[in-house]
Amino acid sequence: MSPVSAVPAADSAAALAHFSASLAFETDCADVHAAMTGDDPNAFDFVLLDVRSPAHFARGHVPGAINLLRGKIVASKLAAYPPDTLFVTYCAGPHCNGATRAAIVLAQLGRPVKVMIGGVTGWLDEGYDLVTGE
């Protein structure tokens, strides 16, 4: 028995529930890119938040992202957005939990939120370009 099969896989119903639910909490770089670059102007229907430091943001960020540190995510900063606005957070990559921490803050503020898994690392791995500057 391998380490992979030593713990039995969940039954199909549990696996379906788990993996289906995960998509309510996260999106990926390819889906964000498709929404941002597709022909449908309504597809970019979310606010993309880069929660890294301003210095990291300036060195390279996903086009269209807004830089907002987790500690700066407060109700007054979000007041311009309708309450049902979907926020998508990202940080450096899988080694960083900043996007998850920011998602927690947004959820505590009652805002719809997903995490873009992979972050900047995933974005670059997909072959997409970053933009520099503010």
C-alpha positions in Angstrom: 0.0 0.0 0.0 1.4 3.4 -1.0 1.3 6.5 1.2 -1.3 7.8 -1.4 -3.7 5.0 -0.8 -3.0 4.4 2.9 -5.9 6.8 3.7 -8.9 5.8 1.6 -10.3 8.3 -0.8 -13.7 9.9 0.2 -16.8 8.3 -1.4 -17.9 10.0 -4.6 -20.7 12.0 -3.0 -18.4 13.5 -0.4 -15.8 14.2 -3.0 -18.4 15.9 -5.2 -19.6 18.1 -2.3 -16.0 19.0 -1.3 -14.7 19.9 -4.7 -17.8 21.7 -5.7 -17.7 23.8 -2.6 -14.1 24.7 -3.1 -15.0 26.6 -6.2 -17.2 28.9 -4.0 -14.1 29.9 -2.2 -11.4 30.1 -4.8 -10.8 30.8 -8.5 -7.6 30.4 -10.5 -5.3 32.5 -12.6 -6.7 31.2 -15.9 -10.3 32.1 -15.0 -9.3 35.6 -13.8 -7.3 36.1 -17.0 -10.2 34.9 -19.2 -12.6 37.2 -17.4 -10.3 40.2 -17.8 -9.3 39.6 -21.5 -12.4 38.1 -23.0 -14.8 39.7 -25.5 -17.6 40.0 -22.9 -17.2 43.4 -21.1 -19.5 42.1 -18.3 -17.1 39.2 -17.6 -14.8 41.3 -15.5 -17.4 41.5 -12.7 -15.2 41.5 -9.7 -12.6 43.6 -7.9 -9.1 42.1 -8.0 -7.1 43.0 -4.8 -3.4 42.5 -4.6 -2.7 42.4 -0.9 1.1 42.5 -1.1 3.1 45.5 -0.1 3.1 48.6 -2.3 6.8 47.9 -3.1 6.0 44.4 -4.4 2.9 45.7 -6.2 5.0 48.4 -8.0 7.6 45.7 -9.1 4.9 43.7 -10.8 1.1 43.0 -10.4 -1.8 41.5 -12.3 -3.2 44.0 -14.7 -6.4 45.7 -13.3 -5.5 44.8 -9.7 -5.9 47.3 -6.9 -3.3 47.3 -4.2 -4.9 47.1 -0.7 -3.0 45.7 2.2 -5.0 43.4 4.5 -4.6 45.8 7.4 -6.1 48.6 5.2 -9.2 46.6 4.3 -11.9 48.4 6.3 -15.5 49.2 5.6 -14.8 52.8 4.7 -12.3 51.8 2.0 -15.0 49.5 0.5 -17.9 52.0 0.7 -17.7 52.9 -3.0 -18.5 49.3 -4.0 -22.0 47.9 -3.9 -22.5 45.3 -1.1 -22.7 42.5 -3.6 -19.4 43.3 -5.2 -17.2 40.2 -5.5 -13.6 40.7 -4.3 -10.9 38.4 -5.5 -7.7 38.5 -3.4 -4.2 37.4 -4.3 -0.7 37.6 -2.9 2.7 36.3 -3.8 1.8 32.6 -4.3 1.1 29.3 -2.7 3.8 30.0 -0.1 1.9 33.1 1.1 -1.3 33.2 3.2 -1.9 36.9 2.7 -4.7 36.3 0.2 -6.5 34.0 2.6 -6.1 36.4 5.5 -7.5 39.3 3.4 -10.4 37.1 2.4 -11.2 36.5 6.0 -11.3 40.2 6.7 -13.6 40.8 3.7 -15.9 38.0 4.8 -16.0 39.5 8.3 -17.1 42.7 6.6 -19.9 40.8 4.9 -18.4 41.0 1.5 -18.4 38.2 -1.1 -14.9 37.0 -1.6 -12.7 34.4 -3.4 -9.0 33.8 -3.4 -7.1 33.6 -6.7 -5.1 30.4 -6.0 -1.5 30.6 -7.1 -1.1 34.3 -6.7 1.6 36.1 -8.7 3.6 32.8 -8.9 0.6 31.1 -10.5 0.0 34.0 -12.8 3.5 33.9 -14.1 3.5 30.1 -14.4 0.5 30.4 -16.7 2.6 32.6 -18.9 0.7 35.8 -18.2 2.4 39.2 -17.9 2.6 41.5 -14.9 2.5 45.3 -15.2 4.7 47.5 -13.2 4.2 50.8 -11.4 1.3 52.1 -9.3 
